[in-house]
Amino acid sequence: MYTKEELDDGCEPVDADECTEMNRAAELGYTVEAISTLFEFEKKTVQQHLHDDCKHY
């Protein structure tokens, strides 16, 4: 379940586990484009979570 803020922030909702997995993939050298394709999220959603603009960290 997602908070109202997560649904209203303009990006696709991402749960904490997906956010953590995206950050680990980035640490392993995956590009934003590759992560976007792998997790089936828009690039702006991935960028938001990789640049600590989310509420998970």
C-alpha positions as a printed NumPy array, in Angstrom:
array([[  0.   ,   0.   ,   0.   ],
       [  1.237,   3.492,  -0.804],
       [  0.856,   6.752,   1.094],
       [ -1.164,   9.624,  -0.336],
       [  2.099,  11.59 ,  -0.764],
       [  3.622,   8.8  ,  -2.845],
       [  0.585,   8.692,  -5.098],
       [  0.484,  12.491,  -5.459],
       [  4.205,  13.213,  -6.025],
       [  3.943,  12.863,  -9.805],
       [  6.061,   9.726, -10.151],
       [  4.935,   6.149, -10.216],
       [  4.538,   4.588,  -6.76 ],
       [  7.545,   2.51 ,  -5.714],
       [  7.658,   0.432,  -2.561],
       [ 10.658,   0.417,  -0.229],
       [ 11.95 ,  -2.953,  -1.479],
       [ 11.922,  -1.805,  -5.11 ],
       [ 13.664,   1.423,  -4.105],
       [ 16.392,  -0.54 ,  -2.313],
       [ 16.825,  -2.889,  -5.276],
       [ 17.137,   0.06 ,  -7.684],
       [ 19.801,   1.648,  -5.475],
       [ 21.734,  -1.64 ,  -5.279],
       [ 21.581,  -1.983,  -9.065],
       [ 22.971,   1.548,  -9.411],
       [ 25.805,   0.673,  -7.01 ],
       [ 26.628,  -2.292,  -9.256],
       [ 26.96 ,   0.031, -12.228],
       [ 23.595,  -0.259, -13.946],
       [ 22.537,   2.896, -15.782],
       [ 19.278,   4.739, -15.16 ],
       [ 18.073,   3.492, -18.541],
       [ 18.862,  -0.14 , -17.673],
       [ 17.211,   0.127, -14.255],
       [ 14.187,   1.785, -15.837],
       [ 13.847,  -1.098, -18.289],
       [ 14.506,  -3.805, -15.706],
       [ 11.999,  -2.489, -13.158],
       [  9.555,  -1.191, -15.786],
       [  9.481,   2.347, -14.352],
       [  9.784,   5.677, -16.129],
       [ 13.259,   7.231, -16.027],
       [ 12.067,  10.15 , -13.875],
       [ 10.803,   7.687, -11.254],
       [ 14.147,   5.877, -11.151],
       [ 16.047,   9.166, -10.955],
       [ 13.887,  10.33 ,  -8.061],
       [ 14.748,   7.233,  -6.049],
       [ 18.433,   7.209,  -6.963],
       [ 18.884,  10.844,  -5.982],
       [ 17.331,  10.449,  -2.52 ],
       [ 14.227,  12.454,  -3.418],
       [ 12.03 ,   9.699,  -2.051],
       [ 10.76 ,   8.985,   1.44 ],
       [ 12.432,   5.576,   1.792],
       [ 15.811,   6.795,   3.045]])
